[in-house]
Amino acid sequence: MKYTSTRGGDGDVDFEGVLFSGFAPDGGLFMPKEIPRLDGDTLLKWSSFSYEDLVKEVCSLFIPSELIPKEDLDDLIGKAFSRFRHSDVVNLCRLKNGLNVLEMWHGVTHAFKDLAMSCVGQFLQYFLKKQNKHVTILVGTSGDTGSSAIESVRGMRDVDIVVLLPRGRCTQIQELQMTTVIEDNVHVFAVEGTSDDLDVPIKKLFADTEFVRRHNLMSLNSVNWARIMVQIAHFFYAYFQCTPAMRNEEPLPIVEVIVPTGGAGNLTAGCIAQRMRLPIQLVAGVNKNDIIHRTIQHGDFSLRDTVLSTLASAMDIQEPYNMERIFWLLADSDCSLVKKLMEEFQKNKTCKVPEKLHAKITEVLTSYSASDEDIIQTMRRCWVEDHYLLCPHSAVAVLYHYMMSDCHRTSPRCCLAPASAAKFQDVLLRANLTPEIPPEIKALEAMETRFTLLKREDDWDQVLRDKIESIYQQRKV
């Protein structure tokens, strides 16, 4: 299995090379040159697998055994999920009136990003140990990515991680999960700006190929293919959990999967699962930062004037960079088209998706946008009807189920729940609901914090360069 850039610049990179990369050198994102297609016998076999076993099977399709032997791969993934609180790792909660909520938040930070990030941390450690090499990870976060990334590599001898968070735009718990990690290899910056603002210096640094090479700089955002790869398993697990006992028959039943999304990483994983012949229909749920919704509905891939602050704060993103992967996938790997689209978007902050590509997008994706009031009402209704607490992002998904409850349907529906409600106490209180706070989250408030403030007037690019150079010099000693 080899990987290529969505813009055509790098066409022969292996998994190890992609794992240690951020953006491709030409500015694109790495994707596998071929997407495996699964037959009915394979789907039937997989239908009885645990979530952990599905991750192992999916990853083995994209990681050649000569890079990580199957036995080692299984061991790494087993270690990755050893810290999860639920015995099944991921849990499908069946509520009233056909409402299925896939709880993906039973990891250390109570967010779905622990699922992929814990695996990626193990993959990194495996290769770094063999190479006797050090890397510096640079991550921007809108909420949960930073804490999941930190937990996946904290204390590792061969890794330093630099995290930028948008100060005051995450929940207090999300910030504390990052700023209370007092490890020598963890460096947190609180930025006076939005998550899109902090992406600017990160992209600039990754575009400096000499700087990236010198410092072994890499990303653990969903720019990194390895995260998308692991997330593909969500969709297989959701499908098998929501279908009756499978038989080797055609056609297989379709399952509707509702994906609350900001950066489109999970949505990309779902599109790949579709391409692998998993019979799912994808629905993208967004908040008022609705570029993905406008792109799917109208082919309007353009920025608004500003990023809006919403109750679903981890989805407060205007530039969903993984849409580039979806364009590439649905344009049948047409790198020149994707390059043209993305360069136009980067120059003008707007572009119109060509009609042929837009038609393919609407074949596999539908979408909607949720307001803050929609989120509050959905959280209240779910509590009244099911005594079940939703986080605001999960509420974006469940809103669709309520919107469609009067429509006749025969296919099952699964709503992805990306985070625990416990991380969003303020929103629960606003909805007149009582938070249930786990002791490990409650303990954060009394812990020491450590971070560096990046003010608007600071030269963010230079501050980051100086920090990364300082890490490099210390590790040389």
For each residue, the residues with C-beta under 8 A, 3 or more apart:
1: 14 15 32 33 34 61 62 63 64
2: 11 12 13 14 32 33
3: 10 13 14 15 17 18 30 31 32 33 225
4: 8 10 11 12 13 30 31 32 33 333 335
5: 8 9 10 11 24 25 26 28 29 30 31 335
6: 24 28 29 30 31 324 325 327 328 335 338 339 342
7: 24 26 27 28 335 338 339 342
8: 4 5 11 26 28 335 336 339
9: 5 24 25 26 27 28
10: 3 4 5 13 24 25 26 28 30
11: 2 4 5 8 33
12: 2 4
13: 2 3 4 10 17 18 21 30
14: 1 2 3 17 18 64 67
15: 1 3 18 19 62 63 64 67 68 226
16: 19 20 67 127
17: 3 13 14 20 21
18: 3 13 14 15 21 30 224 225 226
19: 15 16 120 123 124 127 218 224 225 226
20: 16 17 124 127 135 216 218
21: 13 17 18 24 30 218 219 224
22: 138 206 212 217 218 219 221 223 224
23: 27 28 29 203 206 207 219 223
24: 5 6 7 9 10 21 27 28 29 30
25: 5 9 10 209
26: 5 7 8 9 10 339
27: 7 9 23 24 207 342 346
28: 5 6 7 8 9 10 23 24 324 335 338 339 342
29: 5 6 23 24 223 225 321 322 324 325 328
30: 3 4 5 6 10 13 18 21 24 225
31: 3 4 5 6 225 325 328 329 333
32: 1 2 3 4 35 62 225
33: 1 2 3 4 11 333
34: 1
35: 32 272 275 276 329
36: 61 62 276
37: 275 276 277
38: 42 43 46 276 277 278
39: 42 43 277
40: 43 44 248 249 250 252
41: 44 45 248
42: 38 39 45 46
43: 38 39 40 46 47 246 252 277 278
44: 40 41 47 246 247 248
45: 41 42 48 49
46: 38 42 43 49 54 57 236 240
47: 43 44 240 243 245 246
48: 45 240
49: 45 46 53 54 57 240
50: 53 54 88 89
51: 54 55 88 89 90 233 237
52: 55 56 77 78 81 89
53: 49 50 56 57
54: 46 49 50 51 57 58 233 236 237 240
55: 51 52 58 59 77 81 115 119 230 233
56: 52 53 59 60 73 74 77
57: 46 49 53 54 60 61 233
58: 54 55 61 62 229 230 232 233 236
59: 55 56 62 63 73 77 119 229 230
60: 56 57 63 65 70 73
61: 1 36 57 58
62: 1 15 32 36 58 59 229
63: 1 15 59 60 67 68 73
64: 1 14 15 67 68
65: 60 68 69 70 73
66: 69
67: 14 15 16 63 64
68: 15 63 64 65 72 73 76 123 126
69: 65 66 72 73
70: 60 65 73 74
71: 74 75
72: 68 69 75 76 126
73: 56 59 60 63 65 68 69 70 76 77
74: 56 70 71 77 78
75: 71 72 78 79
76: 68 72 73 79 80 119 122 123 126
77: 52 55 56 59 73 74 80 81 119 122
78: 52 74 75 81 82
79: 75 76 82 122
80: 76 77 118 119 121 122
81: 52 55 77 78 84 89 118
82: 78 79
83: 107 108 118
84: 81 89 106 107 108 114
85: 106 107
86: 89 90 91 103 106
87:
88: 50 51 91
89: 50 51 52 81 84 86 106 115
90: 51 86 102 103 104 106 115 234 237
91: 86 88 102 103 106
92: 100 101 102 103 238 241 242 414
93: 100 101 102 103 388 417
94: 99 100
95: 99 100 101 382 385 386 388
96: 99 385 386
97: 385 405
98: 401 412 413
99: 94 95 96 382 386 398 401 413 415
100: 92 93 94 95 241 242 412 413 414 415
101: 92 93 95 388 390 394 397 398 414 415 417
102: 90 91 92 93 234 237 238 241 414 415 416 417
103: 86 90 91 92 93 106 417
104: 90 112 115 234 416 417 418
105: 110 111 112 114 391 417 418 419 420
106: 84 85 86 89 90 91 103 110
107: 83 84 85 110 111 112 114 115 118 148 151
108: 83 84 114 118 148 151
109: 113 114 144 147 148 151 177
110: 105 106 107 114 419 420 422 423 438 441
111: 105 107 114 143 144 147 148 418 419 420 423
112: 104 105 107 115 144 234 266 416 417 418 419
113: 109 116 117 144 145 148 149 227 418
114: 84 105 107 108 109 110 111 117 118 148 151 152
115: 55 89 90 104 107 112 118 119 230 231 234
116: 113 119 120 226 227 228 229 230 231
117: 113 114 120 121 145 148 149 151 152 220 227
118: 80 81 83 107 108 114 115 121 122 148 151 152
119: 55 59 76 77 80 115 116 122 123 226 230
120: 19 116 117 123 124 152 220 224 226 227 230
121: 80 117 118 124 125 152 153 156
122: 76 77 79 80 118 119 125 126
123: 19 68 76 119 120 126 127 226
124: 19 20 120 121 127 128 135 153 156 159
125: 121 122 128 129 156 158 159
126: 68 72 76 122 123 129 130
127: 16 19 20 123 124 130 131 133
128: 124 125 131 132 133 134 135 156 158 159
129: 125 126 132 158
130: 126 127
131: 127 128
132: 128 129 158
133: 127 128 158 216
134: 128 158 159 160 216 475
135: 20 124 128 158 159 160 216 217 218
136: 159 160 161 162 215 216 217 218 468 471 472
137: 149 153 159 160 161 162 217 218 219 220
138: 22 162 202 205 206 217 218 219 464 468
139: 145 146 149 161 162 163 164 219 220 221
140: 145 146 163 164 195 198 199 202 221
141: 144 145 146 147 149 163 164 165 166 170 178 195 221
142: 145 166 169 170 195 262 263 313 314 315 316 317
143: 111 146 170 171 174 313 314
144: 109 111 112 113 141 147 148 174 314 418 419 423
145: 113 117 139 140 141 142 148 149 220 221 222
146: 139 140 141 143 149 150 163 164 165 174 177 178 188
147: 109 111 141 144 150 151 174 177 178
148: 107 108 109 111 113 114 117 118 144 145 151 152
149: 113 117 137 139 141 145 146 152 153 161 163 220
150: 146 147 153 154 161 163 177 178 181 186 188
151: 107 108 109 114 117 118 147 148 154 181
152: 114 117 118 120 121 148 149 220
153: 121 124 137 149 150 156 159 161 185 220
154: 150 151 161 181 183 185 186
155: 183 185
156: 121 124 125 128 153 159 185
157: 185
158: 125 128 129 132 133 134 135
159: 124 125 128 134 135 136 137 153 156 185
160: 134 135 136 137 185 186 187 471 475
161: 136 137 139 149 150 153 154 185 186 187 220
162: 136 137 138 139 187 188 189 464 467 468 471
163: 139 140 141 146 149 150 178 186 187 188 189
164: 139 140 141 146 189 191 198 202 454 464
165: 141 146 170 174 175 178 188 189 190 191 198
166: 141 142 169 170 191 193 194 195 197 198
167: 175 190 191 192 453
168:
169: 142 166 194 195 309 313 316
170: 141 142 143 165 166 174 175 313 314
171: 143 174 175 313 423 424 425 426
172: 175 176 426
173: 176 177 422 423 424 425 441 444
174: 143 144 146 147 165 170 171 177 178 313 314 423
175: 165 167 170 171 172 178 179 190
176: 172 173 179 180 444 445 447 449
177: 109 146 147 150 173 174 180 181 444
178: 141 146 147 150 163 165 174 175 181 188 451
179: 175 176 188 190 449 450 451
180: 176 177 444 447 448 449 450
181: 150 151 154 177 178 186 188
182: 186 448 450
183: 154 155 186
184:
185: 153 154 155 156 157 159 160 161
186: 150 154 160 161 163 181 182 183
187: 160 161 162 163 452 467 471
188: 146 150 162 163 165 178 179 181 450 451 452
189: 162 163 164 165 451 452 453 454 463 464
190: 165 167 175 179 451 452 453 454
191: 164 165 166 167 197 198 454 460
192: 167 453 454 455 456
193: 166 197 198 456
194: 166 169 197 198 306 307 316 318
195: 140 141 142 166 169 198 199 307 316 317
196: 199 200 307 317 318 319
197: 166 191 193 194 200
198: 140 164 165 166 191 193 194 195 201 202 460
199: 140 195 196 202 203 319
200: 196 197 203 204 460
201: 198 204 205 460 461 464
202: 138 140 164 198 199 205 206 219 464
203: 23 199 200 206 207
204: 200 201 207 208 461
205: 138 201 202 208 211 212 217 461 464 465 468
206: 22 23 138 202 203 212 217 219
207: 23 27 203 204
208: 204 205 211 212
209: 25 212 213
210: 213 214
211: 205 208 214 215 217 465 468
212: 22 205 206 208 209 215 216 217
213: 209 210 216
214: 210 211 472
215: 136 211 212 468 469 471 472
216: 20 133 134 135 136 212 213
217: 22 135 136 137 138 205 206 211 212 468
218: 19 20 21 22 135 136 137 138 224
219: 21 22 23 137 138 139 202 206 223 224
220: 117 120 137 139 145 149 152 153 161 224 227
221: 22 139 140 141 145 224 227 263
222: 145 227 228 263 265 268 321 322
223: 22 23 29 219 321
224: 18 19 21 22 120 218 219 220 221 227 228
225: 3 18 19 29 30 31 32 228 229
226: 15 18 19 116 119 120 123 229 230
227: 113 116 117 120 220 221 222 224 230 231 265
228: 116 222 224 225 231 232 265 268 269 272 322 325
229: 58 59 62 116 225 226 232 269
230: 55 58 59 115 116 119 120 226 227 233
231: 115 116 227 228 234 265 266 269
232: 58 228 229 235 236 269 272 273 276
233: 51 54 55 57 58 230 236 237
234: 90 102 104 112 115 231 237 238 266 269 270 416
235: 232 238 239 257 269 270 273 278 280
236: 46 54 58 232 233 239 240 273 278
237: 51 54 90 102 233 234 240 241
238: 92 102 234 235 241 242 255 257 280 414 416
239: 235 236 242 243 255 257 278 279 280 414
240: 46 47 48 49 54 236 237 243 246
241: 92 100 102 237 238 414
242: 92 100 238 239 255 412 413 414
243: 47 239 240 246 252 253 255 412
244: 253
245: 47
246: 43 44 47 240 243 252
247: 44
248: 40 41 44
249: 40 252
250: 40
251: 279
252: 40 43 243 246 249 279
253: 243 244 279 411 412
254: 279 280 281 411
255: 238 239 242 243 279 280 281 411 412 413 414
256: 280 281 283 409 411 412 413 414
257: 235 238 239 270 280 281 282 283 413 414 416
258: 283 285 397 398 400 401 413 414 415 416
259: 266 267 270 282 283 284 285 397 416
260: 285 286 312 315 393 394 396 397 416 418
261: 264 265 266 267 284 285 286 292 315 320
262: 142 286 287 289 312 314 315 316 317 320
263: 142 221 222 317 320 321 322
264: 261 267 268 284 292 320 321 322 323 325 326
265: 222 227 228 231 261 268 269 322
266: 112 231 234 259 261 269 270 416 418
267: 259 261 264 270 271 282 284 292 322 326 365
268: 222 228 264 265 271 272 322 325 326 329
269: 228 229 231 232 234 235 265 266 272 273
270: 234 235 257 259 266 267 273 274 280 282
271: 267 268 274 275 282 325 326 329 330 364 365
272: 35 228 232 268 269 275 276 329
273: 232 235 236 269 270 276 278 280
274: 270 271 277 278 280 282 364
275: 35 37 271 272 329
276: 35 36 37 38 232 272 273
277: 37 38 39 43 274
278: 38 43 235 236 239 273 274
279: 239 251 252 253 254 255
280: 235 238 239 254 255 256 257 270 273 274
281: 254 255 256 257 364 366 411
282: 257 259 267 270 271 274 364 365 366
283: 256 257 258 259 365 366 367 368 400
284: 259 261 264 267 292 293 296 365 366 367 368
285: 258 259 260 261 367 368 369 370 396 397 399 400
286: 260 261 262 289 290 291 292 293 315 367 368 369 370 396
287: 262 290 308 310 311 312 315 316 369 370 371 372 375 396
288: 308 310 369 370 371 372
289: 262 286 304 307 308 310 315 316 317 318
290: 286 287 293 294 369
291: 286 294 295 301 302 303 304 318 319 320 323
292: 261 264 267 284 286 295 296 320 323 367
293: 284 286 290 296 297 367 368 369
294: 290 291 297 298 300 301 302
295: 291 292 298 299 300 301 323 353 361
296: 284 292 293 361 362 365 366 367
297: 293 294 300 367
298: 294 295
299: 295 352 353 354 355 357 358 361
300: 294 295 297 350 352 353
301: 291 294 295 323 341 345 350 351 352 353
302: 291 294 345 349 350 351
303: 291 318 319 349 350
304: 289 291 307 308 318
305:
306: 194
307: 194 195 196 289 304 316 317 318
308: 287 288 289 304 316
309: 169 313 316
310: 287 288 289 313 315 316 372 375 392
311: 287 372 375 376 392 424 427 430
312: 260 262 287 315 316 370 375 392 393 395 396
313: 142 143 169 170 171 174 309 310 316 392
314: 142 143 144 170 174 262 393 418 419
315: 142 260 261 262 286 287 289 310 312 393 396
316: 142 169 194 195 262 287 289 307 308 309 310 312 313
317: 142 195 196 262 263 289 307 320
318: 194 196 289 291 303 304 307
319: 196 199 291 303
320: 261 262 263 264 291 292 317 323
321: 29 222 223 263 264 324
322: 29 222 228 263 264 265 267 268 325 326
323: 264 291 292 295 301 320 326 327
324: 6 28 29 321 327 328 338 342
325: 6 29 31 228 264 268 271 322 328 329
326: 264 267 268 271 322 323 329 330 361 365
327: 6 323 324 330 331 337 338 341 342 353 357
328: 6 29 31 324 325 331 333 334 335 338
329: 31 35 268 271 272 275 325 326 333
330: 271 326 327 357 360 361 364
331: 327 328 334 337 338 357 360
332:
333: 4 31 33 328 329
334: 328 331 337 338
335: 4 5 6 7 8 28 328 338 339
336: 8 339 340
337: 327 331 334 340 341 354 357
338: 6 7 28 324 327 328 331 334 335 341 342
339: 6 7 8 26 28 335 336 342 343
340: 336 337 343 344
341: 301 327 337 338 344 345 351 353 354
342: 6 7 27 28 324 327 338 339 345 346
343: 339 340 346 347
344: 340 341 347 348 350 351
345: 301 302 341 342 348 349 350 351
346: 27 342 343 349
347: 343 344
348: 344 345 351
349: 302 303 345 346
350: 300 301 302 303 344 345
351: 301 302 341 344 345 348
352: 299 300 301
353: 295 299 300 301 327 341 357 358 361
354: 299 337 341 357 358
355: 299 358 359
356: 359 360
357: 299 327 330 331 337 353 354 360 361
358: 299 353 354 355 361 362
359: 355 356 362 363
360: 330 331 356 357 363 364
361: 295 296 299 326 330 353 357 358 364 365
362: 296 358 359 365 366
363: 359 360
364: 271 274 281 282 330 360 361
365: 267 271 282 283 284 296 326 361 362
366: 281 282 283 284 296 362
367: 283 284 285 286 292 293 296 297
368: 283 284 285 286 293 399 400 403
369: 285 286 287 288 290 293
370: 285 286 287 288 312 374 375 378 395 396 399
371: 287 288 374 375
372: 287 288 310 311 375 376
373: 376 377
374: 370 371 377 378 395 396 399
375: 287 310 311 312 370 371 372 378 379 392 395 396 399 427
376: 311 372 373 379 380 427 430 431
377: 373 374 380 381
378: 370 374 375 381 382 390 395 396 398 399 402
379: 375 376 382 383 389 390 392 395 427 428 431 433
380: 376 377 383 384 431 432 433
381: 377 378 384 385 402
382: 95 99 378 379 385 386 388 389 390 395 398
383: 379 380 386 387 388 389 431 433
384: 380 381
385: 95 96 97 381 382
386: 95 96 99 382 383
387: 383
388: 93 95 101 382 383
389: 379 382 383 421 428 433 435 436
390: 101 378 379 382 394 395 398 417 421
391: 105 394 395 417 418 419 420 421 423 424 427
392: 310 311 312 313 375 379 395 396 424 427
393: 260 312 314 315 396 397 417 418 419
394: 101 260 390 391 397 398 415 416 417 418 419 421
395: 312 370 374 375 378 379 382 390 391 392 398 399
396: 260 285 286 287 312 315 370 374 375 378 392 393 399 400
397: 101 258 259 260 285 393 394 400 401 415 416 417
398: 99 101 258 378 382 390 394 395 401 402 415
399: 285 368 370 374 375 378 395 396 402 403
400: 258 283 285 368 396 397 403 404 415
401: 98 99 258 397 398 404 405 413 415
402: 378 381 398 399 405
403: 368 399 400
404: 400 401 407 409 413
405: 97 401 402
406:
407: 404
408:
409: 256 404 413
410:
411: 253 254 255 256 281
412: 98 100 242 243 253 255 256
413: 98 99 100 242 255 256 257 258 401 404 409
414: 92 100 101 102 238 239 241 242 255 256 257 258
415: 99 100 101 102 258 394 397 398 400 401
416: 102 104 112 234 238 257 258 259 260 266 394 397
417: 93 101 102 103 104 105 112 390 391 393 394 397
418: 104 105 111 112 113 144 260 266 314 391 393 394
419: 105 110 111 112 144 314 391 393 394 423 424
420: 105 110 111 391 423 438
421: 389 390 391 394 424 428 435 436
422: 110 173 425 435 436 437 438 441
423: 110 111 144 171 173 174 391 419 420 441
424: 171 173 311 391 392 419 421 427 428
425: 171 173 422 428 429 435 437
426: 171 172 429 430
427: 311 375 376 379 391 392 424 430 431
428: 379 389 421 424 425 431 433 434 435
429: 425 426 432 433 435
430: 311 376 426 427
431: 376 379 380 383 427 428
432: 380 429
433: 379 380 383 389 428 429
434: 428
435: 389 421 422 425 428 429
436: 389 421 422
437: 422 425 441 442
438: 110 420 422 441 442
439: 442 443
440: 443 444
441: 110 173 422 423 437 438 444
442: 437 438 439 445
443: 439 440 446 447
444: 173 176 177 180 440 441 447
445: 176 442
446: 443
447: 176 180 443 444
448: 180 182
449: 176 179 180
450: 179 180 182 188
451: 178 179 188 189 190
452: 187 188 189 190 463
453: 167 189 190 192
454: 164 189 190 191 192 458 460 463
455: 192 458
456: 192 193
457:
458: 454 455 463
459: 462 463
460: 191 198 200 201 454 463 464
461: 201 204 205 464 465
462: 459 465 466
463: 189 452 454 458 459 460 466 467
464: 138 162 164 189 201 202 205 460 461 467 468
465: 205 211 461 462 468 469
466: 462 463 469 470
467: 162 187 463 464 470 471
468: 136 138 162 205 211 215 217 464 465 471 472
469: 215 465 466 472 473
470: 466 467 473 474
471: 136 160 162 187 215 467 468 474 475
472: 136 214 215 468 469 475 476
473: 469 470 476 477
474: 470 471 477
475: 134 160 471 472
476: 472 473
477: 473 474
